[in-house]
Amino acid sequence: MRFSIVQIKDGPWVVVDRQDHRRRIASCVDAGAAEMIAALMNGDLDQAIAVRDAVAGLAPAGPAAA
């Protein structure tokens, strides 16, 4: 996985390039949205859908959900 998420000191969640954390891809208010974007950027559609469903309260998130 090339892209991951980090939170900026009590601020927004940011999708970053793991190889260069200075390269920010997207900024999100909540971790769920950032995690979904990171999954899509990594080409993991199943994980993106699992995160979306978890955020919507439809299914648990994480590798067990996929």
Summary of the structure (lengths in Angstrom):
residues: 66
radius of gyration: 11.6
end to end distance: 15.7
largest distance: 34.0
contacts: 177
relative contact order: 0.17
helix: 38%
strand: 29%
